[in-house]
């Protein structure tokens, strides 16, 4: 069964950088090769928001709020998904989740597998 485990969340000051990691396992072939991957984030009381997607051909999409600051990527050999976050803002404070789906979507309902989340806190 596919498992996703995020790490890398931390508390940083505005303008700082973080790299989130999502280690995948449990499939016969690398999860990040066979599945459509995404990073979501969620603030308490708000809906889970897709911020970056990565399809099986390497195509990416980004939410306008993170475009130009965040980069999604994958390492097939390590079966790992990354989210490089630069120029962080207090508005980026949230729990960040990685997820896997069988097609590209911005809707959380489309994603079959989820990690447990990692907290990112950005102070002004």
N, C-alpha and C positions, 0 to 999 in steps of 0.2 A: 504494500500500500504506500502511496506517495506521501512523503513527509517533508515539510518545509520548516526550517528553523532560522529565524532572523537573529542577527546580532549587530552590534555597532552603535546602538542608540546611546546618547549621552546628553549631558547638559553643556551647552556652549554659549558664548556671547554672540550677539548679532555681528554678522560679517564673517563668522567662522565657517569651518567646513567639517563635514563628517562623511564617512563612507559606510553605508549599511550593506550587510552581507546576508544572503539567504541561501543556506546550504540545503540542497535537495537530495533525497534518497528514496529508495523503495521501488524503483521502476527497473525494468529490464534494460532500458536504454536511458541515457541521461535525460532527466526531466526537462532541463532547460533546452534540450534539443527537440524533444517531441511535443512539448506543450507550449501554449501561448502564455507568456508570463507577464506579470504586472506588479507594480507597487501601488498600494492604496494607503491612505492615511485617514485617521478619524480623531476628531475632537469630541470629548464628552458632550452629549446632547445634540450632536450633529450627525448627518449621514456620512457613511464611509465614502470617500472620494478617490477616484482613480487619478493618479498623478503621472504615471508613466507606464507604457505598455511596450512589449517587445515580442514580435511575432517570430514564427519558426524560420522565416527567411532573413531575419535581422532587422526588419522594419520597426521603427519606433514612433510613438506618439507621446506628447506631453501636454499636461494641463497648462493653460496660459499662465497660471500663477507660478509655475516652476520653470517654464521654458527659458532656456539660456542659462539657467543656474544649476539644474539637475541633469544627470546623465545616467541612463539605464544601460547595463551591459551584462554579458554573461561569459562564463568560462566553461566550455564543454568538458574539458578534462577534469575539472573540479566539480562539475555539476552544480555550479553556484551562480546565483544572480546577484548583481550589485546595484546600488544606487549611490552615485557620487553626488554629494550635495554641497554646493558652494554658495557664498554670499547669503548665508542663512539669515532669516528674519524672524522676529518673534511670532509672526503669523504662521510660521512653519511648525510651531509646537504642536505635537500630535503623537498618537501611537501609529507607527508605520508597520504595514503588513505586506508580505509578498503573497502572491496567489498564482494558481495555475488553472488554465481553462483549455478547452478543446478548440476554441476559436477566439479571435480578438474581440474584445468588448470593453466598454467603459462601465458596464453594470456589474456591481458586486454579485448579483444573482447568477451571472454566467460562470463564475469561478467555482471549481469543484473542490480545490484543495487550498488551504490557508495555513500560514504560520501562526504562531501565538502572539506575534507583535513585539515591537521594540520601541521604547519611549524616547522621543527626541524633544528636548526642551531648549528653547532659544531665549535668552534673556537680553533685554535692551541695554 
